[in-house]
């Protein structure tokens, strides 16, 4: 998978240093993956969920949430949001026009 863009992960981990290892692990695993559908993704990340047009990953024991848009056809992963669990619960990310 081609991840666009790692910069969001780096910026978040600079603010929340305890997320760095978990986000680096996620990046390493996903960048090597060749998933064709969510069932293959869930074999590696069972707690990941499709929410609207996004896929939501629990990071660091559900302390953080990583929200991405995945194109299995083109093998692209677009990082949309990296949030604390509290920010995720506020739900502002659901106002994204792509969410639907």
N, C-alpha and C positions, 0 to 999 in steps of 0.2 A: 504494500500500500504506500502511496505517496502522501505524506502528511503536509498539509498547508495550514498554518505555518508553525514551526517550532517556537518562534518568537513569543507567542502567547504563553507557552509553557514556561519558558525562561523568565518572563516578566512576573508571572504568578509565583513561581518558586523563589524569586528574589524577595517578594513580599511575605511569603509563607514558606520559610526555609525548610520546615518539616515535611513539605510536600515534594521536595526535590528528588529524592530517591524513587519515590513511587511514580512520579511523572516521567522520570528518565527511563524507568523500567517499562512503563506503558509505551513510550515512544519507541524503544528498542524492539519490543515485541510486535507492535502494530506495523512498524516500518518493514518488517520481514514477512508479514502475513500476506496471504493471497486469497482472502475470503471472497466467496461468491454470493453469500447471503448471510442473514443474521444468525441462522442456526450454527453456521461454522464459527462465527464470532463468539456466540454464547458457549461454545465448547471450550473456549479459552477464558472467556469472561462471563461466567454464569449469571452474575448479578447485573450485567449490562441490560438496559431496556430500551426498546424503541418507544419514543414518546413523540407523537406527531411525526414530523419528518426528520427528527433528530434521533441520535443514539446517545444515551446517558450512561456514563461509566462512574462507578463509585471509586474514589481514590482515597487511599490511606484509611481503610476501615470505615468508609462512608463519611469521613470528615470533610472531604471535598468532592465536588462533582465536576466532571469533564463532559461537556456537551459538544457533540460533533455532528456533522452531516457527512454521510458516507455515500459515495457512488461506487457500488460494487462493479458496475460495468467498466468504468474508467480506472478503478482502483485508487481513487482519491479520497482522502479524509480531510475535511475542512474543519479546523478547530473553530468553533463558534464562541464558546464561553468556558472559562475555568472559574469556578465559583466555590465559596465556602458553602457548607450545607445550609447555613442560615440565609445566605444570598439566594441560593437555589429555591428555598422555601418561599421567599417573597414572590417568586414567579414572574418577575419582570422579563426574563428571557423568553417567556411565552408570547411576548409582544413582537418578537422577531417575525418579519413578514414571511419567512420561509417555514415557520413552525407549523401552521395549519393543523 
